Amino acid sequence: MSTTLNNQLWASADILRGKMDASEYKNYLLGLIFYKYLSDVELREVYEQENGQTIEFPEREEQFKILKDWYDEDKDDLEEIMRLQRGYFIAPEQLFYHFRQKADAYEFRLVDLQSGFNDLERQGEQFSNLFADIDLNSTKLGSNDQQRNVTITEVIKALDEIDLFEHNGDVIGDAYEYLIGQFAAGAGKKAGEFYTPQAVSRIISEITSIGQENRAPFHIYDPTMGSGSLMLNIRNYVHDKDKIHYHGQELNTTTFNLARMNLILHGVDKNRMRLKNGDTLDSDWPTEEPHQFDAVVMNPPYSAKWSAAEKFLSDARFERYGKLAPKSKADFAFLLHGFYHLKDTGTMGIVLPHGVLFRGAAEGVIRKALLEMGAIDAVIGLPANIFYGTSIPTTVIILKKNRDNRDVLFIDASNDFEKQKNQNMLRDSDIEKIIRTYKSRENVERYAHLASFEEIESNDFNLNIPRYVDTFEEEEPIDIIALSQEIVDINQEISKTEQEFLSMLNQLAVTDESREIIEATKRIFGE
């Protein structure tokens, strides 16, 4: 990943920073970067159509001239080719580069940018309502049209200075991920709605891909996908990333739009992207094929409320467990939804608060049923304060179907982290230790324990990690003789220092006032 590109993009946020919260201005900046990316891709595509594939591109001024000439000569032909090659077409007067030219000439108008957004949104389902959360009339951009125009003009100028294509690899997608993470850091509680820290994503992605690295096509599902980051991480562990199909659902419309942008910027074409804006628990989705997946990954909202209506007792996702997750804590509802959509050969990873491991009543019944069928493969305790927006410790639960045993691997990774200014951070070595321990599936003193079903049953199906992994370390015994000698030595040093101090007092020039101070001091030291 290019640090230079990251810094350039983040610096562009300075124009909006201070005008509104990070949770708000992220929509403007990420939306404009996405629009610039599509615009610049179009310029390059047209140049290659005219000149053949190349690794060297001329300045955008020349690229724009080629596109404009073709457009003036045969608009329909150009539009047809772009839609065929890229799935969209942006008219020359709506390209980001053209808006920059207008900005330099002090002729840029917000209505033209809004028109560009609107026209792109009409070009198929993948762009529908994509820019709905960018309010160009917001008073936070300025109190009147002129001030708002100036604000967006400055953002356009700053972003247009950045060459999104001068770096190798999938850099723009990674830079977008970086920005999402930066926004999450400043978004407080709202951050949890759209971002799972990369370290946690890596743990879940690597574990769920074990034994499936060569599977193609590979189908991954995230029913609470946020920005899509957790799904996208699987690309680092599946060998043929161009055959990964992404299936995701998100309730928050703003976050749903962010996920769509994120996947497109990572080069995911529309045929491998099936995303829905909706309530995961309220009605099951997907119900059409494929409805079960090679990997299910989830970081749902913790202890959220849901209806827990009686109708769900006959819902295929929940009916076999006899009980529903309580209304005040939907954690197990999310878990069972994801597990229902897991293939028999697949692996699921979900992040949840520790309460799911030991709470009783309905949750205890569900947990027991899962353990009896051998569904819970591993429980991994993570450090506190590693998520944006919450400081609570969390656990990653790994689930599988049709296992040949019912043991559970417990890993207590809660003490392995680097403490940073505002958060704790999982280091590469910490993550590698977790993965290594998961793969070996062996006991590690004060870190991991492989518990048999009988052992878990004897604990009344309570999965609280300290019951299985003892991390207590006895303090070293105190050497009383050495401690006594140390006290004697300290007292001798204090006495010596007092004598030296009193000697210095006797050498001072004496006045009536100072004599009183000296005498008082000697009385304090017992002389």
C-alpha positions in Angstrom: 0.0 0.0 0.0 1.3 3.5 -0.8 1.8 5.6 2.2 2.0 8.7 -0.1 -1.4 8.0 -1.6 -2.9 7.4 1.8 -1.5 10.7 3.1 -2.7 12.6 0.1 -6.2 11.3 0.4 -6.4 11.9 4.1 -5.1 15.4 3.7 -7.9 16.1 1.4 -10.3 15.7 4.3 -8.8 18.8 5.9 -11.2 21.0 3.9 -14.2 19.3 5.5 -12.7 18.4 8.8 -14.1 20.9 11.4 -17.2 21.6 9.3 -18.9 18.3 10.4 -18.3 15.0 12.2 -16.1 12.3 10.6 -19.2 10.1 10.3 -20.7 12.8 8.1 -17.8 14.1 6.0 -16.7 10.6 5.1 -19.7 10.4 2.8 -18.6 13.4 0.8 -14.9 12.5 0.5 -15.4 8.8 -0.2 -18.2 9.5 -2.7 -16.1 12.1 -4.6 -13.1 9.8 -4.7 -15.3 7.1 -6.1 -16.7 9.4 -8.7 -13.1 10.6 -9.6 -12.0 6.9 -9.9 -14.8 6.1 -12.4 -14.2 9.2 -14.4 -10.4 8.6 -14.7 -11.0 4.9 -15.5 -13.2 6.0 -18.4 -10.5 8.4 -19.7 -8.0 5.5 -19.7 -10.4 3.0 -21.2 -11.2 5.4 -24.2 -7.5 6.0 -24.7 -6.8 2.3 -24.9 -9.7 1.7 -27.2 -8.1 4.3 -29.6 -4.5 3.3 -29.1 -4.4 -0.3 -27.9 -3.4 -1.5 -24.4 -0.5 0.4 -22.9 1.3 0.9 -19.6 2.1 4.5 -20.4 -0.7 7.1 -20.5 -0.4 10.7 -21.6 -1.6 13.6 -19.5 -5.3 13.6 -18.8 -5.7 16.7 -21.0 -4.8 14.6 -24.0 -7.0 11.7 -22.8 -9.9 14.0 -22.4 -9.4 15.5 -25.9 -9.5 12.0 -27.4 -12.7 11.2 -25.5 -14.3 14.5 -26.5 -13.4 14.1 -30.2 -14.9 10.6 -30.2 -18.0 11.9 -28.3 -18.6 14.7 -30.8 -18.1 12.4 -33.7 -20.2 9.4 -32.6 -21.7 9.8 -29.1 -23.8 6.6 -29.3 -20.8 4.4 -30.4 -18.7 5.7 -27.5 -21.4 5.2 -25.0 -22.1 1.7 -26.2 -18.5 0.6 -26.0 -18.0 2.1 -22.5 -21.1 0.4 -21.2 -19.9 -2.9 -22.7 -16.4 -2.6 -21.3 -17.1 -0.9 -17.9 -20.8 -1.0 -17.3 -21.3 2.7 -17.2 -20.7 5.9 -19.2 -20.1 9.5 -17.9 -20.6 12.3 -20.4 -17.5 14.5 -21.0 -19.1 17.5 -19.3 -19.7 15.4 -16.2 -16.2 13.9 -15.8 -14.3 14.8 -12.7 -11.5 16.2 -14.8 -13.9 18.6 -16.5 -15.2 19.7 -13.1 -11.6 20.5 -12.1 -11.2 22.6 -15.3 -14.4 24.5 -14.4 -13.1 24.9 -10.8 -9.8 26.5 -12.1 -11.8 28.9 -14.2 -14.2 29.7 -11.2 -17.1 28.3 -13.3 -17.8 25.2 -11.3 -21.5 24.7 -10.2 -22.8 22.3 -7.6 -25.8 21.6 -9.8 -23.6 20.1 -12.5 -22.0 17.7 -10.0 -25.4 16.7 -8.7 -26.5 16.1 -12.3 -23.5 13.8 -12.8 -24.4 11.9 -9.7 -28.0 11.6 -10.8 -27.1 10.4 -14.3 -24.7 7.7 -13.0 -27.3 6.5 -10.5 -29.7 5.7 -13.4 -27.2 3.4 -15.1 -28.2 0.0 -13.5 -28.8 -1.5 -10.1 -25.1 -1.3 -9.0 -25.2 2.5 -9.1 -28.8 3.0 -8.0 -29.0 5.7 -5.2 -25.3 5.4 -4.7 -24.8 9.1 -3.9 -28.0 9.5 -1.9 -26.1 10.5 1.2 -24.1 13.3 -0.3 -26.2 16.4 0.4 -24.7 19.2 -1.7 -27.2 21.6 -0.2 -26.2 20.9 3.4 -25.6 24.1 5.4 -22.7 22.4 7.0 -20.9 22.9 3.7 -21.7 26.6 3.9 -24.5 28.9 4.8 -25.4 29.8 1.2 -25.0 28.4 -2.3 -21.8 30.4 -2.9 -20.1 29.1 0.2 -21.1 25.5 -0.5 -19.8 25.9 -4.0 -16.4 27.1 -2.7 -16.1 24.2 -0.2 -16.7 21.5 -2.9 -14.5 23.4 -5.4 -11.7 23.2 -2.9 -12.2 19.4 -2.3 -12.3 18.8 -6.1 -9.0 20.7 -6.6 -7.4 18.8 -3.7 -8.5 15.3 -4.9 -7.7 16.0 -8.6 -4.1 16.6 -7.7 -3.9 12.9 -6.8 -3.0 10.3 -9.5 -5.0 7.3 -8.4 -3.2 5.1 -10.9 0.5 5.9 -10.4 0.9 3.0 -8.0 1.2 -0.7 -8.7 -1.4 -3.3 -7.7 -4.8 -2.8 -6.2 -3.7 0.3 -4.4 -6.8 2.5 -4.8 -8.9 -0.2 -3.2 -6.4 -0.5 -0.3 -6.3 3.3 0.0 -10.1 3.3 0.2 -9.8 0.8 3.0 -7.3 3.0 4.8 -9.6 6.0 4.6 -12.5 4.0 5.9 -10.3 2.9 8.9 -9.3 6.6 9.5 -12.9 7.7 9.5 -13.8 4.9 11.8 -11.2 6.1 14.3 -12.9 9.5 14.5 -16.5 8.3 14.3 -17.1 7.2 17.9 -19.9 4.7 18.4 -21.0 5.0 14.8 -17.8 3.4 13.7 -19.0 0.0 14.6 -21.7 0.3 12.0 -19.3 0.2 9.1 -15.9 -1.1 10.1 -14.2 -4.2 11.5 -10.5 -3.6 12.3 -8.1 -5.2 9.8 -6.5 -7.4 12.5 -9.8 -9.0 13.3 -10.8 -9.3 9.7 -7.5 -11.1 9.0 -8.1 -13.6 11.8 -11.6 -14.5 10.6 -10.6 -14.5 6.9 -7.5 -16.7 7.4 -9.4 -19.2 9.5 -12.5 -19.5 7.3 -10.3 -20.1 4.3 -8.3 -23.0 5.8 -8.7 -26.0 3.5 -10.6 -24.0 0.9 -7.8 -21.9 -0.6 -8.1 -23.6 -4.0 -11.9 -23.6 -4.1 -13.3 -21.9 -7.2 -15.7 -20.4 -7.4 -15.6 -19.3 -3.8 -18.8 -17.8 -2.3 -18.6 -15.7 0.8 -21.5 -14.2 2.8 -21.7 -11.4 5.3 -25.2 -10.7 6.6 -24.1 -7.5 8.4 -21.5 -6.4 5.9 -20.9 -2.7 6.9 -18.4 -1.4 4.4 -17.6 -4.8 3.0 -14.1 -4.9 4.5 -14.6 -8.2 6.3 -15.7 -10.0 3.1 -12.9 -8.4 1.0 -10.2 -9.7 3.3 -10.8 -13.2 2.0 -9.0 -12.2 -1.2 -5.7 -12.5 0.6 -6.2 -16.2 1.4 -8.1 -17.6 -1.6 -5.8 -18.3 -4.6 -8.1 -17.3 -7.4 -9.5 -14.0 -6.2 -11.2 -13.3 -9.6 -13.6 -16.2 -8.8 -14.7 -15.0 -5.4 -18.4 -14.1 -5.3 -19.5 -11.6 -2.6 -23.0 -11.9 -1.0 -23.8 -9.3 1.6 -26.7 -7.5 3.4 -26.6 -4.2 5.3 -29.5 -2.4 7.1 -28.0 1.1 7.1 -28.4 2.6 3.6 -25.4 4.9 3.9 -23.2 2.0 4.9 -24.7 -0.2 2.2 -23.7 2.4 -0.4 -20.2 2.5 1.0 -19.9 -1.2 0.6 -20.9 -1.1 -3.0 -18.3 1.6 -3.7 -15.6 -0.4 -1.8 -16.2 -3.6 -3.8 -16.2 -1.8 -7.1 -12.9 0.0 -6.2 -11.4 -3.4 -5.4 -12.2 -4.6 -8.9 -15.2 -6.7 -8.2 -17.5 -6.8 -11.2 -21.2 -6.7 -10.9 -21.6 -10.4 -11.8 -19.7 -11.4 -8.7 -21.5 -9.0 -6.4 -24.9 -9.7 -4.8 -25.7 -7.1 -2.2 -29.0 -6.2 -0.5 -30.1 -3.2 1.6 -32.3 -4.7 4.3 -32.9 -6.1 7.8 -31.0 -9.4 8.1 -33.1 -10.8 11.0 -36.6 -9.6 9.9 -36.8 -11.7 6.8 -34.4 -14.3 5.6 -32.1 -13.5 2.7 -30.9 -14.9 0.3 -33.6 -17.5 -0.3 -32.7 -18.2 -3.9 -29.6 -20.2 -5.0 -27.0 -19.9 -3.8 -28.3 -19.6 -0.3 -25.4 -21.4 1.5 -21.8 -20.4 1.3 -18.2 -21.5 1.6 -17.5 -18.9 4.2 -19.8 -16.8 6.5 -18.2 -13.9 8.2 -20.0 -11.5 10.6 -19.4 -8.7 13.0 -23.0 -7.8 14.0 -24.1 -5.0 16.3 -23.6 -6.3 19.8 -26.6 -7.1 22.0 -28.9 -5.3 19.6 -32.7 -5.4 20.1 -34.9 -7.4 17.8 -38.6 -8.5 17.8 -38.1 -12.1 18.8 -41.7 -12.6 17.5 -43.3 -16.0 17.9 -43.4 -16.5 14.1 -39.6 -17.0 14.2 -40.1 -20.3 16.1 -41.2 -21.8 12.7 -38.5 -20.0 10.7 -36.0 -22.5 9.2 -33.1 -20.5 10.6 -34.2 -20.9 14.3 -36.8 -23.6 14.6 -34.5 -26.5 15.5 -33.1 -24.8 18.6 -36.5 -24.6 20.5 -35.8 -21.1 21.8 -35.2 -17.6 20.3 -32.6 -15.1 21.3 -34.0 -12.7 23.8 -35.5 -9.4 22.6 -32.8 -7.4 24.3 -29.9 -9.4 22.9 -30.0 -10.5 19.3 -26.5 -12.0 19.3 -27.6 -15.6 18.9 -30.2 -14.6 16.3 -27.4 -13.3 14.1 -25.2 -16.3 14.8 -28.0 -18.8 13.9 -28.9 -16.8 10.8 -25.3 -17.0 9.6 -24.9 -20.7 10.5 -28.1 -21.6 8.6 -26.4 -20.1 5.4 -23.2 -22.0 5.8 -22.4 -24.9 3.5 -21.7 -28.3 5.1 -18.1 -28.0 3.9 -17.7 -24.3 4.9 -16.5 -22.4 7.9 -18.1 -19.5 9.8 -16.4 -16.8 11.9 -18.4 -14.3 14.0 -17.4 -11.6 16.5 -19.6 -11.3 19.6 -19.5 -10.0 23.2 -18.4 -12.5 25.8 -21.9 -12.8 27.3 -22.9 -15.3 24.6 -20.4 -17.7 26.1 -22.1 -18.0 29.6 -25.5 -16.3 29.7 -28.3 -18.6 30.7 -32.1 -18.9 29.9 -32.8 -19.1 26.1 -29.2 -18.4 25.2 -28.1 -21.3 27.3 -30.5 -23.6 25.5 -29.3 -22.4 22.1 -25.6 -22.8 23.2 -26.2 -26.3 24.5 -27.9 -27.3 21.2 -25.0 -26.0 19.1 -22.5 -27.8 21.3 -24.5 -31.1 21.2 -24.4 -31.0 17.4 -20.7 -30.2 17.4 -21.2 -26.8 15.6 -18.8 -24.8 17.8 -15.3 -25.4 16.6 -13.3 -22.8 18.5 -13.7 -19.8 20.9 -11.0 -17.1 20.7 -10.9 -14.4 23.3 -9.6 -11.0 22.0 -8.2 -8.1 23.9 -10.4 -5.3 25.2 -10.5 -1.9 23.4 -9.5 -3.1 19.9 -12.7 -2.0 18.2 -13.7 1.5 17.3 -16.6 2.7 19.3 -16.5 0.1 22.1 -13.9 -0.9 24.6 -15.4 -4.2 25.7 -13.5 -7.4 25.1 -14.9 -9.6 22.4 -14.7 -13.2 21.2 -14.5 -14.8 17.8 -16.5 -18.0 17.5 -15.7 -20.4 14.8 -18.5 -22.7 13.6 -18.6 -25.7 11.3 -21.2 -28.3 10.2 -20.8 -32.1 10.2 -17.6 -32.3 12.3 -16.5 -35.8 13.3 -16.2 -34.7 17.0 -17.6 -32.2 19.5 -14.5 -30.8 21.1 -13.9 -27.0 21.3 -10.6 -25.2 21.1 -10.3 -22.3 23.5 -7.7 -19.6 22.9 -7.2 -16.7 25.3 -5.4 -14.0 23.3 -6.7 -11.2 25.5 -3.3 -10.3 26.9 -1.4 -10.2 23.6 -1.5 -6.7 22.1 0.4 -3.4 21.8 -1.1 -0.5 23.8 -1.4 2.6 21.7 -2.7 6.1 22.5 -6.5 5.4 22.2 -6.7 1.7 21.4 -5.1 -1.6 21.8 -3.6 -3.1 18.7 -3.1 -6.7 17.6 0.4 -7.1 16.2 1.3 -9.4 13.3 3.0 -11.8 15.8 -0.2 -11.9 17.9 -2.4 -12.8 14.9 0.1 -15.4 13.7 0.1 -17.0 17.2 -3.7 -17.3 17.1 -3.7 -18.8 13.6 -0.8 -21.2 14.5 -2.6 -22.3 17.6 -5.9 -22.8 15.8 -4.3 -25.0 13.2 -2.3 -27.2 15.7 -5.4 -27.6 17.9 -3.2 -28.4 20.9 -3.0 -27.3 24.5 -0.7 -24.3 25.2 0.0 -23.4 28.8 -1.9 -20.3 29.9 -3.0 -19.7 26.3 -5.0 -22.5 24.8 -7.0 -25.6 25.8 -8.7 -28.3 23.7 -11.8 -29.2 25.7 -13.7 -32.4 25.2 -17.5 -32.4 25.0 -17.6 -34.2 28.3 -15.5 -31.5 29.9 -17.8 -28.8 28.5 -20.9 -30.8 29.6 -19.5 -31.0 33.2 -19.3 -27.2 33.1 -23.0 -27.1 32.3 -22.2 -25.9 28.7 -20.7 -22.7 30.0 -18.0 -21.6 27.5 -16.5 -18.8 29.6 -12.8 -18.9 28.6 -11.3 -18.7 32.1 -13.0 -22.0 32.9 -10.7 -23.7 30.4 -7.6 -21.5 30.0 -5.9 -20.6 33.3 -3.9 -17.5 32.7 -3.1 -16.9 36.4 0.6 -16.5 37.2 1.8 -16.9 40.7 4.0 -14.1 42.0 7.6 -15.0 42.7 8.1 -15.7 46.4 9.6 -12.8 48.4 13.1 -13.3 49.8 12.6 -12.0 53.4 16.3 -12.0 54.2 17.2 -10.0 51.0 14.3 -7.6 51.7 15.4 -7.0 55.3 19.0 -6.2 54.2 17.6 -3.8 51.5 15.6 -2.0 54.2 18.8 -1.7 56.4 20.8 -0.4 53.5 18.1 2.2 52.7 17.9 3.4 56.3 21.7 3.8 56.4 21.6 5.8 53.2 18.9 8.0 54.7 20.9 8.6 57.9 24.0 9.4 55.9 22.1 11.9 53.7 20.6 13.6 56.8 24.1 14.1 58.4 25.4 15.6 55.2 22.5 18.0 55.1 22.9 19.2 58.7 26.6 19.7 58.1 25.8 22.1 55.2 23.3 24.0 57.4 26.1 24.7 60.0 28.2 26.2 57.3 25.6 28.8 56.2 25.9 32.5 57.0 23.9 33.0 60.2 21.3 35.8 60.6 18.5 36.1 63.2 16.0 34.9 60.7 18.1 32.0 59.3 19.1 30.9 62.9 15.4 30.2 63.6 15.0 28.2 60.4 18.2 26.1 61.1 17.2 25.4 64.7 13.7 24.3 63.5 15.2 22.0 60.9 17.6 20.4 63.4 14.6 19.7 65.7 12.9 17.9 62.8 15.9 15.7 62.3 16.1 15.0 66.1 19.2 17.1 66.9 
